[in-house]
Amino acid sequence: MSSSSEDDEGLSPPKNGWQNVSSSKRTKVHLSTARTETIQLHNKYSFLATLSDEPTIDYTTQPKPPPPIFVYGVTNYSEMISSFRHIVADDQYIAKCMADNTVTINCHNPATYRTLIKYMRDFNIIHHTYEPKDERAYRIVFKYVHHSVHTADITAEFEAKGHRIRHIINGRHWKTKDPLNLFIFY
């Protein structure tokens, strides 16, 4: 029987006086024998925490500008601008002439936008605009409510919580048109 060093890998080296075999394994370092040196760390940005004389910057968001107003069929631009001067100042909006006798009005703030829209509706001026983003309705899908529940009951519950529901629809299967257990609000 012969043995080799490959067969004895898991064994400790022999402890006799006539053989000197070095182990190829590394010895484990136990925590009790490990060196306990402390490493000095330095944060090169630590001085920034001590600077308090710097002014703080307020990152509040600006209100979004209102959407443009398109006025159609303008035959006399100067009369239109003079009629607007009675309700809003000239520096509160910018009017641009477009093709086909259309004028685009861009307001600087939402108050001017609402004033001009109210004026145009009162005097039946033909115009077009989009709904401002902050006034747009959320579209919500309300799932897992049985289809037999009346929409008036759901609307009353949400209005009691402080939400306003403009319209509510019971979802239906696209092919069979059977009512589903979901409602769509907006």
N, C-alpha and C positions, 0 to 999 in steps of 0.2 A: 504494500500500500504506500502510495506516495501521496504527498500532499503538496499543495502549492500555495502561494500567497493569495491566489484568487479564491481558493476554497475557504481561507481563514479570514476573509474581510471583516466579518462581523465579530471576530474574536479579538481579545486584547493580545498584545505581543507577549511571547513567552518570557517567563521570569526565571531564567537559569543563567548560570555564569558563563557558559560557553557560546551563547548566541546573542547577537545584538541586532534586532530588527526594528527599524524605525517605522512608525505608523504613518500611513498616508492620510489619515483623517485629521481634521483640525479639532483642537480641543475647544469645548464650549467655554465661554466666558460667563461666569455667574455674576449676578449683580453685586455680590459682596466683594468680589475681586476686581470689579470694573473701576476704571478711573472716574473720579467725580470732579472733574474740572468744570468751572463755570466759564461760559463764553460771554464776553462782553459784547452786547449788541448796541448799535447806535442807529437811531432813526434820523435820517438826514432831513426829514420834513417836520420834525417835532417843533421847530420854531414857528411854524404856521399856526399851531394851536394857541400860541401865546399872543399872537397879533390880534388885538381887539379894537384897535383904532381904525381899522378898515371899515368903510361904510357897507352896510348890508344892502344887498340888492333884492328888491321885491319883484318876484317873477309872477305877478298876477296876470291872468290872461285878459287880453283885450276882447271886447265884444265883437262878434263877427259882423261884418258889414251886411246890410240888408240886400236882398236881390235887386237886380235892375227892374225898372218899370219901362215897358214899351208902350208908347202912345202912337196909335195908327191914324193915318189920314190927316196929318197936320198940313194945313194950307197956309197958315200965317204963323211963323215961328215966334216973331216978336210979340204978338198978342198972347200967345200961350205963356211966354215967360213973364209978361206983365201981369197976367192973371195969377201966376204962382207967387209973384212978389207980395201980394196982399196977405198970403198965409205963411210963407217961409222966406227966410233971407236967401240972397243969391249965393252966399258962400256955404250954404248947407247942402248943395247938390251940384252935380255936373250934368249938363244936357248935351247930347251928341246927336247930330243928324245922320240918319242912315238912309239906305235906298228905299224907294217906294213911299216917300213922305212919312217915314217912321222916325220917331225921336226916342232915344234911349236916355233915361234919367237914372243916374246913380246917386243915391243919397249917402251922406256921410255918417248918419246915425239912425237908429231905429225910430226915434221920435219924429224926425222929418219924414221918413218913409210912411209911417202910419198917418201923418197929417195929409200928405199928398194923396194917398190911397183913399182916405175918407172924402177928400175934396172931389176926387175924380168919380167916386161912386155917387156922391150927392148930385153932381151936375151931369151925370150920364156921359162922361168922356170915355170914348172907346180906348181901352188900354188892356194890357196883359202883364202879369207878374207871377212870380213863383212864391210859394209859401216860405217864410223865413225858417231857417233850420231849427231855431229854438222853439218855434210854434208847431213844428210837424208832429204828427201823431205817431206813437209807437205802434207797431204791428206785433201782436202777441198771439201765440197759439197756446190755448189752454186745454191740456190733455187730461184723459182719464176721468171725465165727468160724463155721466150717462146722457145720451142724446135726448131722453125724455124730459130733462130739466128745462123749465121755461127760461127763455133768454131774459125776460124781465126780472126774474129772481136773481140771475147772475149779475145783471146790471145794477140792481139795488144793492147787492152785497159789495160790489166794487166801489160804488159811489159812497157807501157808508164808510169805506176805508180811505176816502179822499181822492179816488181816481175818477176821471171822467171818461166814459166810453161813448164814442161817437156812433159806432156801428158794431154789431155783433152778428156773426154768421155761424150756423152749425155746419161743420164740414161734412161732405158727402163723398162716397166712394166714386171714383171717376168713371167706372164702367156700369155698375149696377144702380148707382144713385141712391143707395141705402144710406141712412144717416150714420155717421161715425161718432165715436165718443170723444170728440174734440170740438172746440169752438175757436173762432178766429175773431180777435178784437182789433179795432183801430178807431 
